[in-house]
Amino acid sequence: MSGGGSGRGLRARMLRAAGPLLRSVPRDHWESDEAFRRRRRVTAATAVAGASLLGVSLSTPPGSPRFYGLTLGVAGTWVVGGLASGPLHLGRMFGPGEQLRRPVVTPVLSGIGAFGAFYGAALVARRIPVLERAIASVLRYADQGTTPLVLTTTLANGAAEEVFFRGSVYAAAGTRRPVLASTAVYGLATTATRNPALVLASVPMGLLFAQQRRITGGIQASMLTHVVWSALMLRYLPPLFTRGLAEERRTADDG
């Protein structure tokens, strides 16, 4: 009996802890048909411009002024386009006593959890040559760049992507499958990098971010999760790919 009771108690505590992740908050984000059509036009134009700039930015030499300028330009494009498309919301989550509050702790923990899952996947990916090369190709910007600038551009782009993809794109998708629609657009935009590792990562993370948007009704939760996840990936993934990064450095020196 005691074992069954403790099991039920554990399940109850887990359900209480997961509650904020499962319950959508009420919201009223109604907008007129004209405003909705305008949002879609601005969103479509921004998606094309941002994806094009993203592709160019990751074809520039790591550590070059042009790289930093272009990546900050990508972030600026996402933010300006997202804000220009129409009103965006920070969102709320259920807290103790059924009180609605801004999401902070849960998104941060979600970012840490997502990093843990990706770290485990990276341990496998580094044994697969095509994925090892793809990941090293991305991490070379951190390996060969200036750490404060790389961190700044990485976090700026993470936050900016949430303004656009979970803000503007999600809202422009309407009420029919916005989670899948926004994730699909996110994945398509990422294909501009021509990097399979980034494209693969965009699907599970896009779904996670979009679910946070659906539950909270805003972009604060996904923004915090994205920033925490990106910072941890930037800090802890390069040591796993020393061989691939050494090859990237040799290639850069030969060039």
N, C-alpha and C positions, 0 to 999 in steps of 0.2 A: 504493500500500500504506500509506504513512504517513497519508494522508487517512482511509482506512478504519479504521486502527488508532486514530487520534485520535477518530474518531466513536464507535467502540466504547467507548473509554475514557470519553468524555463521558457516554454512555448508562449506563455502569456507575456513574459518580459520581452521576448523577441518581437512579438506582435506589437507591443507598445512602442518599442524602439523603432520598428519599421513603419509605424503608423504615418509619420510625416512623408514617407516616401511613397505611400500608396494612396493617400487621400487627396483628391484634387480640391483646391480651394474654390469657393464661389467667386465669380468675377463677371463684370459687365463691360466688355470691350467693344460695344457696338459701334459701327461707323456706317456712314451712308454709302450707297452704291457707287456714287461718284468718287468718294474718298477711297473706297476699296479698289476701284479701277485704277486710280492714280497710284496707289501703293504698288499695284502689280506692275505698272509701267516703269516706275522708278526702280523697283526691285530687279526687274529683268535687265534694265540698262546697267545697273550697278554690278550684277552678277557677271555680265560679259566683260565689263571693264576690269573688275577686280581679278577675275580668273586669268585674263590676259596678262595683267601686270604680275600676278603670282608666278606664272610660267616664266616670264622674263627674269624675275628676281632670282630664281633658283638656277639660272643658267649663267650667273655672273660669278666671278672669282670670290671665294671666301675671304672675308676680312677687307674687301675693297670698299672704298667710300660709296661706290655705285650700288653695291649689295645692300648696305645699310639704308641708303636713300630709297631704293626701290622697295625694300621690305616695309619701311615706315610708310611709304606711299600706298602699299597694299592695305595696311592697317587703316590709313586715313580714308581710303576709298570705301572700305567696309563701314566705317563709322559714319561718314558723311552720307553715304547712300542709305544706311539704315535709319538715321535720324530724319533724312529728307522724305522718306517713304510715308511717314505718319507717326502718330503717337506710339511710344514704347512704354513698357511697364516693368518695374523691378520684381514684382511678384511677392507672394507671402506663403508661409507654411503654417500648419497647425502646430501649436506648442502646448505646453502644460496648461491644463484647465481649459482646453479648447480655444485658447487665445491665438489669434492670427499674429504672426511676427515675420519680420524679414528673415529670409534663410541665410544662415551663416555657418553654424557648426556642422550641420548635416552635409552641405555641399563640400566643405573642406575635407570631411572624413570620406566623402565619395571620391574626391580627387586622389586621396591617399590610397584608397582601395583600388581605384582604376590603375594607378601606377603599379601597385603590387601585381595586378593581373598582367600588365604589359611587361613588367620586369621578368615574370615567369615565362612569358611568351618569347621575350628576347633571348633567354637562355637556350631556347630551342632554335630560334631563328638564326643565331650565330653559327649553327651547325649546318645551315642550308645555304650554299654559296650564293644563290641569286638574292636571297633576302639579306644575307650578310653584306653584300655589296650595296644593296639599296639603302640599308640603314646607315652604313658607313658614309655613303654619299650625302646623306642629310646631316649626319653628325660632324662631318668635316667643317661645317660652318661654325660649330662650337669649338672644334679642336684647333682650327687655324685662325679663328677670329679673336677679337678682344672681348673678354668675358663680360664686362659691364654692358657693352653695346649689344652683344648677342643676347644677353638676358633681357635687356630692355626691348629689343625688337621682338623676341619670342613672346614675352608676356603681353606686349602691346597688340600683337597679332591675335593671340588667344582671346583677349578681351574683345577686340574688334570683331572677330568672327562671331562671337555670341550676339553682339549688337545687330549684326546683319542676318546671319543664318537662323538664329533662334528668335530674333526680334522681327526683322522685316520679312524674311522668307517664310517663317512660320505663320505670321499673320496673313501674308499674301496667299498662302495655300488655302485659306478659308476653313470651313468646318469638316471637309472631307479628307481624312487621313493626313492631317498636317505633320504628324510625326514622321511618317514614311516619306512624304513629299519633301519636307525640309532636309531630311537625311539624304535623299536621292540628289537633291541640288548640291548639297555639301560635298558629296562624293564626286559628282561630276566636276565641280569647281576644282577639286583636289587633283583630278586627272591632268590638269594643266601643268602640274609639276613633273609629270612623266616618271614618277617614282612609285613603284608598286607598294613599297612599305607604307608610304603616306596614304595611298589610296585605301589599302587594307585597314589602316588604323582609323580612317575617317568613318567607316561604317559602324563599328561598335560604339565609338565615342560619339558619333552623330546621333545614334539612337539614344544613348544615355542623356546627352544634352537636351534632345528634343523631349524626352520623357520628363525631365526636370522642368522644362518650359510648360509642358501640358499640366503638370501637377500644381506648379506654383503660379502659373499665369503670368510669368515674367522672366527676365533674363539674368537676374542677380545670382540665382542658384547655379545655373550652368556656367556663368562667367567665373565664379569662384572655383568651381570644380575644374574648369579648363585651365585656369592660371596655376592652381596647385599642381595639377597633373603635369603641365608643361614644365614647370620649374623642377620638379623631381626627375622627370625624364632627362632634362638637360644636365642635371647634376650627376645622376647615377648611371645613365646608359653608356656614355663614352668609354668608361673603363672595361666594359664587356666586349668592345669591338676594337681593341688595340691593334690587332693584325690588319683589319680592314682600313683603319685610319692611317696606319703606317704606309699602306699601299697608296692611299689617297695623297699623302704628303709627298711620296716619291714621284707620283704622277704630276703633281703641281710643280715640283722642282725640275722635272724633265721638260715640262712645258715652258 
